[in-house]
Amino acid sequence: LAPIRYTGVAGAPFRQEKHRRTLPPGQEETVTMTVTFAEYGPHVGDQDALKLTVAGTVEETGQVVAKELRVRLHMPELTLT
C-alpha cells in the first residue's frame, strides 16, 4: 500500500502484507485489509490517493498475475445548520 500523488507519481510503500493462498481453478477468495487514517494520514496530501498492488503466481506455470487498485480519498462533507 503506497500513496500516489495526483500527478501519478507513487510514494514509498508504507504497508505490506504477505498472504499465502492456494486456490483451485475458478475459485476466488477475499482478503480484507483495514487501514486507519492514523496509518495512512501521514503519507498522503490533499489530492492524493492510495495504490494497492496485489500479485500472485500460478504454481504450474510460474506465471505472475498482478492487479493494481487506486482508491481516491475524499474528505467528508461538513453540513452546518
N, C-alpha and C positions, 0 to 999 in steps of 0.2 A: 504494500500500500504506500503510495507516494503522492505528494501534492503535484498538481500540474497547473502551470500558470495560464492565464488567458491567452498568452502568446503560443501555447502548445509545448513549451519547454517544461520537462519534468524535473522536479527537485529530487533530492536524495530520499530513498525509501525510509520510512520511519517505523514500519512494522512488517514483519514477515512471519508466516506460519507454514509449517510443513505438515501435510496430512498424507498418509499412505492409504489408498483405497484400491481394491481390485474389484472391478465390475464386469459382469458378463456382457456380451454384445447386446446392444439395445436397452440396457438398463441405465438408470440415472440415479444420482444421489445428491441431496442438498447438504452443503456445509455452511453453517451460519457463523459469521464473524461480526461481533458487536464492537463498534468503535465509538468511544465517547468524545465529546467536544474537548474535554481536558487532554485527551491524547492527540487529536488532530489539530486542535486550535492553534498551537504554537507554530505549526508548519504551513498554514495557509493564510492568504491575504483576502482582501475584499472580493476579488473577481476570480478566485481560484476554484479548482475542482479537485477531486481525488481520483487517482488512477489505480485500479485494481487489476493486477495481472495474474492469471492462473495458467499453469502449464501442467501437462501430464505426458506420459509415454505409453505407447502401445507396446506391451512386452514382446509380442510375437515378431514385430517388425522393427522395433526401435524408433518408430516414427514419433516425433514430438508434436503434441497438439497444444495450442495455446489460444487463450482468449483474453481480451482486454476490455474492461468496462470503465467508463468515465462517469463519475457521479458529480453533477453540478450542485453546489452548495447554495442555499437560499436563506437569507435572513427571515425570520418570522415577521409577519406584518404586525404593526402596532396600531391598535384602534383605541382612540380616546373618546370618551363620552362625557 
